[in-house]
């Protein structure tokens, strides 16, 4: 794994009671899953920071916020987080790698765009006084806590 990937913080967990589920939201995704209000919060705030976003859409695990980006597909996933069943959320940026392959012919450096998006999300969450216990993770830290991975 490259050292840049170790530094890319793409997963953020936090707690807040500011984003309760909408009535019937779980009918759009899966029982017990929600996060549409978080997705709407990010869309509103990121637009003010100059990002162009498309409307969020439901997945079975939560909500996808597509970010307009010509060089590669970019999106944010949002949903409630079972680590804190009362008021926890997880948002993550995809792709989470500093480089991705395009058509098997070349690679695209994603690091600057992802870092800008991560910084903007962090600013939005930090400015919201209802958000607490915010913690950023790399993809590997989140998916394999306490383990040192040697290959990406």
N, C-alpha and C positions, 0 to 999 in steps of 0.2 A: 504494500500500500504506500502511495506517495505521501510525503509529509504534508503537502497541501491539503489532501483529503482529511488528514487527522485534524486539521485546523478548521475545516468548514463546518460551522455550527448550523445545521439545517432543521433541527427538531427542537421545538420549545414546548415545555409543559408549564402550566400556570394554573392558579386557582382564582375563581371569582364567582360571585353570584349575579353578575351583571348580564349574563347570557343564558337565561333559562330556556328550556325548549318551547317551541310553539305548540299550541294544542294540535294534536294530530301529526306532528312532524315525524314521529316514528313510522307512520304509515307510508311516508315517502322513502324511508330507508329501512332500517331493521328495528325491531323492538329494543327499547333501551338506548338507542343511538340518537344523538342530536348534535347540533353545532351550527345550525343555519344562522343564528344571531352573531356568532363569532365570524362566520364568513362574511356576513353583511357589514360588520364592523371593519373588517380588513379591507373590503372593497371600497367603502367610503373613505377610510383613512389613507389608503394607498393611492387612490385617485388624487387626493389633495397633495400627495408627495410626488405627483408626476407620472405614476405608473398607469398604464392603460390595461383595464381588466374587463373580462367578459362576465356575464352573469354566472353566479355559482350554480352548480347542479349537484343533485344527490347521487351518492354511491351507496352501497350497502353498509359501509362503515362510517359514513359521515358526508362531508361536503367538499367539493372540489371548486377552487377559485382559479380559473385560467388567467394567466398573465400574458398579455400580448407580447410576443417576442419573435422576431423574424429568424434568428439564428438557430433556435432549438425550441422544442416544446417545454414550457415552463408553467408550473402550477403550484398551488398551495392546497394541502389537505387540512381539513379542520374537523374536529369531533370531540365529543366528551371523552374523558380519559378515566378508565376504570381504576387507576392507581388512587384517585380521589373521587369516589363515587358520588359525593354530594355536590361538588362544585369544581371539578378538575377538567382541564382541556388540554389537548395536544394539537399543535399545528406543525406541519412539516413542509419543506420545500422540495420539489422534484424538478429536475434531477438533483441528486445529492452529491454527485461526483464533480470534480473540478474539470474533467474532460469527458466528452461523450463521442462515440463514433457516429458518423453520418455516412450512410450508404457503403460502408466498409472501405471507403476510399480515403477518408480523412477524418481527423478529430477536430472537435470544436471546444475551445476553452470556455467553460461556463462560469469560472470562478468570480470574475468581476461582477457579472449580472446577479449571480446568486448572493454575493456579499452585499451588494446594494439593496437587494430585496430583504435580506436578513436584517440589515441595519434599520431599514424603514419599519419592518414589523416590530423590531425591538423598541424603537422609539414610540410607536403607537401603544404598545403594551405598557411601557414605562410611564407614559403620560396619563394613562387611565388609572386613577387612584383606587378603583375597585379591584384591580389586578394585584395579586400577591403571589409570593413563592415562585417567581418566574425562574426557570432554569433552562439554559440552552445546552444541547447535546450535539455531537456529531452523529452521523448515521450509525457508525460502529458502536459508539458509547451507548446509544439508545438501544440498539438491537442485541448487543452482547455486553451488558454491564459487567464491569470488573474483569473483562477478558482482554488480553492483548492479541489482536489479529495480526497475522503476518502477511496475508495476501488480500488484495482489494476485491 
